[in-house]
Amino acid sequence: MCGHVADSSAVLPDDPLHDGLRRVTACCETHLEMVRAAYRQRPFVQEELWAGKIGRVLTSGCPVLTMTELACRTGLDEPDIRRAIAWHNERRRRLDG
């Protein structure tokens, strides 16, 4: 059985329309519901999703030279890009700790 769950860490390199959705597989309906329940316990962090979108753009295709270009290629506006960068930097500080 396959299904989708909301997951702010799910950003696929070639499928931006499904950003924030993770495809999951389970052996039966009961197991699928257990997987879905586990994902419902994980907070959906919008900045994490945005950081993933930014990362995808920065690691593929032509280099991004301006904030305007990054906004155009990610579909985000500048305040959201700045929030995503701040979230990413704070997360790195905690992990490198």
C-alpha positions in Angstrom: 0.0 0.0 0.0 1.2 3.5 -0.9 0.2 6.8 0.4 1.5 10.4 1.0 2.1 12.2 4.3 2.9 15.8 5.0 6.6 16.2 5.6 8.4 19.6 5.5 11.7 17.9 4.8 10.4 16.3 1.6 11.8 18.2 -1.4 12.4 16.1 -4.5 15.1 17.2 -7.0 12.7 17.0 -10.0 9.2 17.3 -8.6 8.5 20.7 -7.1 4.7 20.2 -7.3 5.0 17.6 -4.6 7.2 19.5 -2.2 6.1 18.9 1.4 4.7 15.4 0.6 6.5 12.2 1.2 5.4 9.0 -0.5 5.3 6.1 2.0 4.8 2.4 1.6 3.3 0.0 4.0 2.3 -3.7 4.0 -1.4 -3.1 4.8 -3.9 -0.4 5.6 -3.3 -0.7 9.4 0.5 -0.3 8.9 -0.1 2.7 6.5 -2.2 4.3 9.2 0.5 3.7 11.8 3.0 5.4 9.4 0.6 8.3 8.9 0.1 8.7 12.6 3.9 8.8 13.2 4.2 11.6 10.6 1.3 13.6 12.2 3.5 13.7 15.4 6.3 15.5 13.5 5.8 19.3 13.2 5.5 20.6 9.7 8.1 23.5 9.6 7.4 25.9 6.7 11.0 27.3 6.9 12.4 23.7 6.5 10.4 23.3 3.3 11.5 26.7 2.0 15.1 25.9 2.8 14.8 22.7 0.8 13.4 24.6 -2.1 16.3 27.0 -1.9 18.8 24.2 -1.7 17.4 22.5 -4.7 17.7 25.7 -6.8 21.3 26.4 -5.5 22.5 22.9 -6.4 20.9 22.6 -9.8 21.1 24.5 -13.1 22.5 27.9 -13.5 24.0 29.8 -10.6 21.7 32.2 -8.8 23.1 35.7 -8.7 20.4 37.8 -7.0 17.7 37.6 -4.4 15.2 38.4 -7.2 16.4 35.5 -9.2 16.3 33.2 -6.3 12.7 34.3 -5.5 11.7 33.7 -9.1 13.2 30.2 -9.2 11.9 29.1 -5.8 8.5 30.7 -6.0 9.2 32.3 -2.6 9.3 36.0 -1.7 12.3 37.7 -0.1 11.0 37.6 3.5 10.3 33.9 3.2 13.8 33.3 1.8 15.3 35.2 4.7 13.3 33.2 7.2 14.4 29.9 5.5 18.0 31.0 5.6 17.8 32.0 9.3 16.1 28.6 10.1 18.8 26.8 8.2 21.6 28.7 9.9 20.1 28.1 13.4 19.7 24.4 12.7 23.4 24.2 11.5 24.5 25.9 14.7 22.6 23.4 16.8 23.9 20.4 14.9 27.5 21.7 14.9 27.1 22.7 18.5 
